Amino acid sequence: MAVSPPRPRSLPLNALRAFEAAARLESFVAAAAELGVTPGAVAAHIKALEAEIGAPLFERLTRSIALTVVAHRILPDFVAAFDAVGRAAQAMRTEAAPQQVHIAALPSVAQLWLSPRLPGLRRAAPEIAVSITALEAPPNLKRVPFDLSLFYRTVGEGEWLADDVIFPVCAPDVARLLRTPSDLRDVACLTDAVWTGDWSDWMRVAEPETAFVPRGPVFSLYALAVAEAINGGGVLMGHEALIGKELESGALVAPFAAKARLPRVLSVSSASKPHANSAAQRVVTLLRSQAP
């Protein structure tokens, strides 16, 4: 009777995934955040993988890690492999549910730009089910189950939806107190935690010779800052694409004429160009038709 030789033992997939993420991001902490596990779990996976192959993959430094020669050589193959797995998984989801579109968006964009456009999208394409997840940073669409992502990005990345033009806005009663930008020193200046540089960017256009530090509360959600501005709580640096409805209704007004155009745009992107007749591409087309 023939005797089959023992099959070589495969390396554990979770350990390989942990290695690829940690090596690509050069951080156990960042890899853990991407994979949805703890840094300790990533470290344990990699330690077990190193024991299995009999070679170190990382140099553990005081505050960081560094790839060994072995890790540097094999990383590109693993990145390509897991990218391919991610694309295949997304294709599987699309084939199984061709009329579902999952969108990742910056919280402010999801609340103030995308949400008001959903009724029009439903009327135009009632057969498409749109799901939205708010994220603070653009996801890696090769690895996570999103069809589209809506974020402010460098010009040229993704399909354009709106320019990023900023200027101060406030309730009409507050605007009556403001004659020149210098008067901003006497009112609360509301700041979004993500866009802390907005005031400086605008002042460089409005009064380039004036040193100005905004005084007022900081909000982790831009929509909350918009609500506080409407309620008369101070002056907010408005992003034109996000406050169009409030300006049109008169709930917010722009007390000054100066505007600053930032070197980024609101854009929509996907892991790969959606098929022209796909639900994702139809959503992109409908959103662009409603821009800005």
N, C-alpha and C positions, 0 to 999 in steps of 0.2 A: 504493500500500500504506500502510495506516495505521501511524503510528509511535506506540508507547506511550511516554508520558513516564516518566522514571526514577522508581522508587519511592523515597520518603524512607527514609533509612537508620534502622533501629530502634536505640534505645539498648541497649547490652549489658545483658542480664538480671543477670549477676553484679555489675556495677557498680551497678545499681539496688538490688539486694539489699543490697550493702555500704552504700550511702547510707541506705537505710531503717533498717537496724540501728544504724548510727552516730548517725543523727539521733534515733532513738527513745531510745537509751540515752545519748546525749550523750557518747560515748566511743568512740574507735577501738579501744582495748584490749578493752572489753566487747563491742563488735561482733565483734571477731575471735574471742573466746572462744565467742560464740553461734554463729558461722558455721563454726567449726572451721578457721580459717586464721590467719595471722600478722597483727599490727597493720600491718606494712609492706604486706601484700597489700591490706588494707582501704584504707590511705592511697593506694596506687597506683591502685586502682579508682576512688576518688573523684576523684583528680587527673585521671584520664583522662575521667571523666564531666564534670567542670567544663570541661575543654578542649573537649569535644564540644558542650556546650550554650552555651558562651561566657559563663558567669557563675559566680562563686564560690558554694559551698553552705555553707562553714564558715569561720569566723574561727579561725585557728590562734593560740591564746594560749600563754603560757609553759608552763602545766601542764594545760591543758584546751582544749576546743574550744567554739565557740558557733555556733549556727545563724544563717545570714543571713536576711534578710526573705524571700527566695525560698524557702529551705528550710522556713521556718516555714509558709509558705502551702501548699506541696505535700505536706508530711509526712503529714497526716491521710489523704489519698487513697492514698498508698503503704502506710501501715499497714493500711488497710482492704483494699487489694488483696492484700497478702501474707498477711493473715489468711485471706482467702477462698481463696487458693491452698493454704494449709496445711490448711484444713478439707476442701477437695476432695481433696487428696492422702490425708488420713486416711480419707475416705470410700471412696476407691479401694482402700486397703489392707484396710479392713473388708469391702468387697464381695468382694474376691479371697480373703480368708481369714477368713470370718465366725466361726470357732471359735477364733481366736487372740486372746489378750488380752496386751498389753504393759503392764507396770506399772513406773513409776519410783517409787523409795522412798528415803528417808533410809537410809544404811547400817545404823544401829542398828535402825530399824524393819524393814528387809528381813531382817536376821539374827535378831532376837529376837522380833518380833511376827508378821511375815508368814510366815517359813519354817515355824514350828511349825504353822501353819494350812493349809499346802499339802496335807498328806495328807488332811485332811477335805474340802478343796475337790475334790481328785481323786476321792475316793469319791463325792461328791455329783454331780459333773459330769465324768465321765471323758472326755467328748468335747471338753472345752475345754483347749487348751494355753496355759499361763501362762508368760510370760517376764518376768524381773525384772532391772532395771538399777538399781544403787545410785548415787545422786547426792547431792551435798552441799546442793543448793538445789532448790526446786521448779522444774521445767521450764515453759517457755511451751508449753502443750498445743496452742496454735493453730499452732505452728511445728514441733514435733518429733513423731516417730511413736510416741507413747505414748497408750494408751487411758485409763489411770488414773494418778493419782499419790497416794502416801501420805506425808504429812508432818504435822508439828505446825504448826498455823496458828491465827490469831485465831479466836475463837469465832464461828461463823456462816459460815465459809468451808468449803465442801465438806460432805460428809455425815459426821456424828459417828461415831467408832469408839470413842474412849476419852478420858476426862479426863486431864490431865497433872498427876498428884499425885506429889510427890517427898518422900523421907525417907531418912536414912542407912541403909545396909545393910552387912553384913560377915559373915565366917565366924563360926560359933558361938564358936570359941576367942578371937577378937578381941573379940566382944561381952562376954565375961566381964571384960574390962579397963575397960569403959565403964559408969559409973554415972550421970553427968550429961553434958550437952553440953560442959561445960568440959574433960572428959577427952579430947576430940578433939584438944587441943593436944599430947597425948603420943603420938599415933599418926599414921601416914601417912594423909592424906586424898586419895583418888584423884579426879582431875578429868578430865572429858571436854572436849576442845578446843572443841567446838561449844557446850557449855553451861557456860561458865566462871562464869556468875553463879549457878549452882545453890546453892552453899554459902551465899552471902549471902541468897538468897531464903528458904532454909529457916531460917537463923538469925534472920531478922526475925520468924519465927513462934515458934521454939523459945525464943530468948533475945534479945528485941529490944534489951535494954540492953547486950548484950555485943558488943564489937568483935572480929571473928574473921577471920583470914586463913588459909585452908587451907594446910597444908604437906604436900607429897607430889608424886608424879609426875603428869604430864599425858599423856593418851592421845588419839590422833587417831581411834581407833575405840572406840566405847562398848563393843562386845562384848569387846574386849581388857581394858578396865577391869573389866567384870563378871567375866571369868575370873580376873583378878588378885585381886579381892575374894574370890572363892570359894577361891582358893589361900592366903588369909590375908595378902595383901600390904597390907591397909589397909582403910579405910572408904570406901565409894563412895556418892555421892548417887544413890539409886535412883529410876528412873522407873517407877512402879507398873505401867504397861501393858507394860513391857519385861522385867520380872523376875518375873512371876507364877509361872513354872515353877520358878525357883530358890527362891522363898519357899515354895512348896508342898512342895518336896522337902526343905527344911531346909538346903540348901547355903548359903543366905543367910538371915540373920535381921535384924530391925529392932530395934536396941538401945534406941531411944527411941520414945515414943508420938506425939510431935509430927509432923504432916504439913503440907506446904504445897501448896495448889492453885494452879497457875499459870494466868494468863489466856490459855490456849491449849488446844487439844485436838488429838488425833490424828484426822485426817479424811482421807477419800478424795474426790478430785475428778476431773472430766473436762472436756474442752473444751466440751462441750455435754451436755445430759441424754441419756444413752443410751436407746435404745428399750427398752421394758419387757421384750421378749423377746430382747434382744441378749445376746451372751456377756458383754460388759462389765458390763451391769446384773445378770446372774446372779451374776457374781463379787462385785460390791458387796453384793448381798443375802446371799450365803453368808458373806462376811467379817463383815458386821454381825451375822449370826446367831451367830457365834463370839466376838463382842466381849463384854467386854473381854479 
